[in-house]
Amino acid sequence: AVLMAWHGRVGISFGVAIGSSIQVALFVLPCAVLFAWAVGQPLDLNFKLYTTAAVFVSVILVSSVVRSGRVNWLEGLFLLIAYLMFGFSYLWLRPAALDEVQMPGMESHPSRVHP
């Protein structure tokens, strides 16, 4: 996707990047859950509040950029800054603190043991 954008083929770059994200969300994650179930490892699609909020904000940001059909360097910089903000906020909050934050009504199942 980056090479296509570098050569000025932004449409193909968008298609590859967004298509890959959709494939991971709709195919790879459910297959990973089924594989984990088959080998006896606890893995589910119960995402915590931070992860759900990050995905929601990411979808809003990408849709606002893709909606116009044209991009410029400022929108690309905006997406890179958002990516860095997500990464640094995840490092700053630490994964253990993120596991404690749950969506309302989504209590952990008592039989699951998370390392």
Rosetta silent file (secondary structure, phi, psi, omega in degrees, C-alpha in Angstrom):
SEQUENCE: AVLMAWHGRVGISFGVAIGSSIQVALFVLPCAVLFAWAVGQPLDLNFKLYTTAAVFVSVILVSSVVRSGRVNWLEGLFLLIAYLMFGFSYLWLRPAALDEVQMPGMESHPSRVHP
SCORE:     score description
SCORE:     0.000 S_00000001
   1 L     0.000  -39.872 -178.462    0.000    0.000    0.000 S_00000001
   2 H   -68.252  -40.740  179.145    2.821    2.387    0.842 S_00000001
   3 H   -64.443  -39.161  178.578    4.644    1.710   -2.439 S_00000001
   4 H   -65.315  -40.629  177.650    1.468    2.308   -4.443 S_00000001
   5 H   -66.603  -36.179  179.674    0.882    5.606   -2.639 S_00000001
   6 H   -64.379  -34.335 -179.537    4.508    6.584   -3.218 S_00000001
   7 L   -89.560    9.690  174.444    4.038    6.055   -6.961 S_00000001
   8 L    87.472    9.923  178.714    0.870    8.158   -6.992 S_00000001
   9 L  -101.546   73.540 -174.318   -1.698    5.349   -7.077 S_00000001
  10 H   -69.404  -34.408  179.285   -3.647    6.416   -4.015 S_00000001
  11 H   -61.010  -45.155  177.666   -6.822    4.554   -5.028 S_00000001
  12 H   -66.996  -37.354  178.704   -5.052    1.214   -5.101 S_00000001
  13 H   -62.114  -44.421  176.420   -3.296    2.086   -1.851 S_00000001
  14 H   -61.698  -44.333 -178.737   -6.633    2.775   -0.139 S_00000001
  15 H   -61.082  -42.666  179.925   -8.080   -0.435   -1.521 S_00000001
  16 H   -67.717  -46.494 -176.520   -5.192   -2.551   -0.262 S_00000001
  17 H   -66.741  -47.562 -178.313   -5.058   -0.947    3.193 S_00000001
  18 H   -72.526  -38.453  177.379   -8.784   -0.929    3.868 S_00000001
  19 H   -62.655  -39.746  177.653   -9.316   -4.336    2.278 S_00000001
  20 H   -65.489  -39.904  178.299   -6.610   -5.862    4.461 S_00000001
  21 H   -64.105  -40.713  178.804   -8.176   -4.369    7.580 S_00000001
  22 H   -66.669  -40.300  178.354  -11.581   -5.768    6.663 S_00000001
  23 H   -62.627  -40.619  178.215  -10.100   -9.211    5.999 S_00000001
  24 H   -65.492  -44.457 -177.184   -8.431   -9.252    9.408 S_00000001
  25 H   -67.726  -38.446 -173.601  -11.589   -8.121   11.188 S_00000001
  26 H   -97.232  -16.891 -177.167  -13.972  -10.492    9.415 S_00000001
  27 H  -122.230  -52.970 -172.220  -11.816  -13.558    8.759 S_00000001
  28 H   -68.468  -45.775 -179.828   -8.551  -13.739   10.667 S_00000001
  29 H   -62.196  -48.768  176.735   -9.882  -12.819   14.128 S_00000001
  30 H   -62.327  -35.920  177.081  -12.772  -15.309   14.104 S_00000001
  31 H   -66.086  -36.703  177.330  -10.436  -18.009   12.757 S_00000001
  32 H   -65.774  -38.288  177.415   -7.968  -17.253   15.546 S_00000001
  33 H   -65.116  -43.824  178.729  -10.749  -17.620   18.120 S_00000001
  34 H   -65.070  -39.464  177.716  -11.800  -20.954   16.620 S_00000001
  35 H   -64.752  -42.600  178.282   -8.193  -22.149   16.509 S_00000001
  36 H   -63.529  -38.745  176.957   -7.663  -21.128   20.130 S_00000001
  37 H   -63.354  -39.284 -178.601  -10.837  -22.988   21.092 S_00000001
  38 H   -67.375  -33.523 -179.448   -9.598  -26.081   19.259 S_00000001
  39 H   -96.569    2.208  174.556   -6.266  -26.101   21.127 S_00000001
  40 L    83.346   21.809  177.598   -7.815  -25.209   24.493 S_00000001
  41 L   -99.508  139.507  179.536   -6.522  -21.658   24.914 S_00000001
  42 L   -76.111  114.212  176.439   -8.838  -18.926   26.266 S_00000001
  43 L  -149.341  127.163  178.342   -9.423  -16.354   23.529 S_00000001
  44 L  -137.358  179.161 -179.988  -12.611  -14.468   22.859 S_00000001
  45 L  -102.343   28.179  177.987  -13.804  -11.342   21.086 S_00000001
  46 L   -85.569   86.425 -179.014  -14.636   -9.526   24.330 S_00000001
  47 L   -80.016  144.658 -179.702  -12.729   -6.317   23.672 S_00000001
  48 L   -77.971  173.726 -175.070  -12.248   -3.868   26.515 S_00000001
  49 H   -60.799  -43.683 -178.280  -13.435   -0.270   26.500 S_00000001
  50 H   -62.266  -45.281 -178.641  -10.107    1.208   25.349 S_00000001
  51 H   -65.382  -41.964  178.573   -9.785   -1.154   22.386 S_00000001
  52 H   -63.908  -42.611  178.356  -13.384   -0.606   21.336 S_00000001
  53 H   -65.028  -39.795  179.208  -12.984    3.173   21.556 S_00000001
  54 H   -64.109  -41.452  177.977   -9.729    3.042   19.560 S_00000001
  55 H   -66.326  -41.820  179.323  -11.374    1.032   16.781 S_00000001
  56 H   -61.545  -46.974  179.427  -14.378    3.386   16.727 S_00000001
  57 H   -65.283  -38.131  178.250  -12.192    6.508   16.494 S_00000001
  58 H   -62.839  -42.253  178.585  -10.044    4.844   13.809 S_00000001
  59 H   -64.266  -41.993  177.938  -13.091    4.057   11.692 S_00000001
  60 H   -62.618  -43.884 -179.801  -14.340    7.645   12.027 S_00000001
  61 H   -63.862  -46.934 -178.582  -10.916    9.045   11.054 S_00000001
  62 H   -66.155  -40.294  179.787  -10.478    6.787    8.032 S_00000001
  63 H   -66.251  -33.385  177.800  -14.031    7.392    6.811 S_00000001
  64 H   -69.086  -31.507  178.160  -13.529   11.154    7.049 S_00000001
  65 H   -78.021  -40.960 -175.604  -10.390   10.892    4.899 S_00000001
  66 H   -75.032  -26.767 -174.976  -11.817    8.424    2.367 S_00000001
  67 L   -54.951  -40.502 -176.656  -15.145   10.244    1.977 S_00000001
  68 L   -74.946  -24.638 -178.899  -13.734   12.984   -0.267 S_00000001
  69 L    84.345   -7.219  177.591  -11.936   10.562   -2.571 S_00000001
  70 L  -129.808  147.031  178.971   -8.857   12.776   -2.607 S_00000001
  71 L  -128.786  157.194  172.761   -6.064   13.061   -0.097 S_00000001
  72 L  -133.994  177.776 -174.908   -3.283   15.494    0.588 S_00000001
  73 H   -65.714  -29.623 -178.180   -0.248   15.420    2.800 S_00000001
  74 H   -68.257  -39.688  176.664   -2.047   17.122    5.672 S_00000001
  75 H   -66.852  -37.914  175.639   -4.653   14.353    5.932 S_00000001
  76 H   -63.597  -41.550  176.776   -1.883   11.752    5.842 S_00000001
  77 H   -63.752  -39.209  177.225   -0.053   13.597    8.591 S_00000001
  78 H   -60.110  -43.238  178.512   -3.304   13.725   10.562 S_00000001
  79 H   -67.810  -38.722  177.379   -3.657    9.932   10.313 S_00000001
  80 H   -64.803  -40.585  177.801   -0.014    9.382   11.326 S_00000001
  81 H   -64.772  -40.977  177.270   -0.433   11.624   14.375 S_00000001
  82 H   -62.632  -41.020  177.790   -3.588    9.732   15.363 S_00000001
  83 H   -61.017  -45.127  178.469   -1.677    6.440   14.986 S_00000001
  84 H   -65.093  -37.809  178.044    1.119    7.726   17.216 S_00000001
  85 H   -63.499  -41.572  177.075   -1.396    8.982   19.776 S_00000001
  86 H   -62.785  -44.906 -179.042   -3.006    5.524   19.965 S_00000001
  87 H   -63.705  -47.168 -179.559    0.382    3.866   20.353 S_00000001
  88 H   -69.065  -35.206  178.103    1.676    6.207   23.041 S_00000001
  89 H   -67.557  -34.784  176.549   -1.605    6.145   24.954 S_00000001
  90 H   -66.579  -41.813  177.844   -1.477    2.350   24.974 S_00000001
  91 H   -67.627  -36.096 -178.088    2.094    2.417   26.290 S_00000001
  92 H   -70.709  -39.285 -177.994    1.219    5.088   28.830 S_00000001
  93 H   -79.673  -20.185 -178.208   -1.842    3.266   30.186 S_00000001
  94 L    65.795  139.416 -178.355   -0.105   -0.135   30.301 S_00000001
  95 H   -58.624  -34.148 -179.933   -1.960   -3.294   29.299 S_00000001
  96 H   -64.187  -40.773  178.453   -2.745   -4.290   32.921 S_00000001
  97 H   -69.163  -31.901  178.826   -4.607   -1.026   33.510 S_00000001
  98 H   -69.666  -31.824  179.519   -6.444   -1.459   30.207 S_00000001
  99 H   -69.161  -25.473 -179.924   -7.668   -4.900   31.258 S_00000001
 100 H   -76.943  -24.244 -179.974   -9.321   -3.414   34.336 S_00000001
 101 L   -84.205  119.630 -178.523  -11.425   -0.998   32.277 S_00000001
 102 L  -125.062  157.049  175.191  -14.494   -2.822   31.000 S_00000001
 103 L   -71.770  148.089  179.013  -17.574   -1.821   29.138 S_00000001
 104 L   -59.007  133.470  178.755  -20.694   -1.543   31.298 S_00000001
 105 L    83.406    2.119 -177.960  -22.454   -4.886   31.590 S_00000001
 106 L  -114.899   68.344  178.911  -19.449   -6.869   30.294 S_00000001
 107 L   -74.895  152.844  179.046  -18.088   -8.527   33.425 S_00000001
 108 L   -69.227  145.767  177.803  -15.370  -11.134   33.078 S_00000001
 109 L   -75.425  130.539 -175.125  -16.462  -14.727   33.057 S_00000001
 110 L   -65.730  -22.671 -177.629  -15.325  -16.384   36.334 S_00000001
 111 L   -82.705  -10.527 -179.637  -14.151  -19.592   34.656 S_00000001
 112 L   -89.037  132.349  177.740  -11.663  -17.800   32.410 S_00000001
 113 L  -113.443  117.909  178.846   -8.177  -17.328   33.739 S_00000001
 114 L  -101.319  133.044 -179.957   -6.139  -14.609   32.061 S_00000001
 115 L   -68.883    0.000    0.000   -2.371  -14.614   32.591 S_00000001
